[in-house]
Amino acid sequence: MKIIKQYVLGEFLKPVIWFSILFIALSWTIDLFDHLDEIAKAKVPLFVLCDYYFSLTPFIFVNISPIIIILATIFTLSSLNRHNEIMAIKAIGINLWSIIWMFLIFGLLVSALSFSINEVVKPASYLHSLTLKEEYFKPAANREKNEVMNNLTLYGTHGRIFVINSYDIKRQQMNNVIISENNEHNQIAQQIVAKKAQWLEGYWVFYDCIVTTYNADGSVNAPEHSDEKVILIDETPIDIQRANIQPDLMSYWQLKKYIRRLSGSGLGANKELVILYNKIAFPLANFIIIFFAVPFTLTRARNESIFMGITISILISFSYWGVNAVSLSLGKIEVLSPLLSAWLTNIIFLFIGIGLIESVKK
């Protein structure tokens, strides 16, 4: 039994590796042709291109891992079925369910790997790839423009909301900035208006600033004007630079912190909550999608073409992504709750998949 399991696992790992290489290389090729003109004009060095595509790989893997798993599962089981090995396993009294469990456990491991990459590796590596693209793929004039970020909104700690006209990344300087701070009752407690704020030796120094404080009863104290004033706030230049980062590119914990900031500022975070819950739900597609691959393969005739299996796997994968996209959209427009919208696709596919697996067991 142990030898058979090792054999099946070995046969399964081969297509997993080959399909991973194939789809990652295909994604690289598509992206390369998409940016070929920019790369040629900017004369991007080869080592930069290697760094760029290496940094892009975790993002690619997280998104394509479900289709890799379903293709590998269908390819392996089709091969075993075509060579009568499935029949031989049954003939010697081995329960087919024990073989199926190997695929399901592997799917769980890949789900855990996908979640880990999404948390630990993907945010930093994808941002690095974007930085390389901005720095090397674009003309020098455009690079200088990208050193200044315009019209930023940042939700900070203690109910602070930053509205920044422009931020100079190289100088670490905010220009025409307004910082509003709310109390625990979501009432404005303080407002800072400054012509500019410079990060110097670990502190923000505000220039030509006016600080206005508000009492609990709503009355306003006399504004204090300062030509130069150090104001202690938690936000650093890195926080300012990340103000425009999309929630999809944040890790689970970064996004959770960001949602707390939004809620503390009295703002809704429904869309962000949908993305947060989906960061756990989507990696599990690597596990759930196997429930479809197994019965579709084992119920087909042995002489059916492998291309039929590939077609089925692609259709199942795109069906999952399509249903998931609709479900997430319904959550973002508040038709469904954030938690339900993130998990609805998994629930639907899991119940259908279990039913299909049960039919095979019988």
Secondary structure, DSSP 8 states (H G I E B T S, - for coil): -HHHHHHHHHHHHHHHHHHHHHHHHHHHHHHHHHTHHHHHHHT--HHHHHHHHHHHHHHHHHHHHHHHHHHHHHHHHHHHHHTTHHHHHHHTT--HHHHHHHHHHHHHHHHHHHHHIIIIIHHHHHHHHHHHIIIIIS-HHHHHHHTEEEEEEEE-STTEEEEEEEEETTTTEEEEEEEEEE-TTS-EEEEEEEEEEEEETTEEEEEEEEEEEB-TTS-B---EEEEEEEE--S--HHHHHGGG--GGGS-HHHHHHHHHHHHHTT---HHHHHHHHHHHHGGGHHHHTHHHHHHHHHTS-TTS-HHHHHHHHHHHHHHHHHHHHHHHHHHHTTSS-HHHHHHHHHHHHHHHHHHHHHHHH-
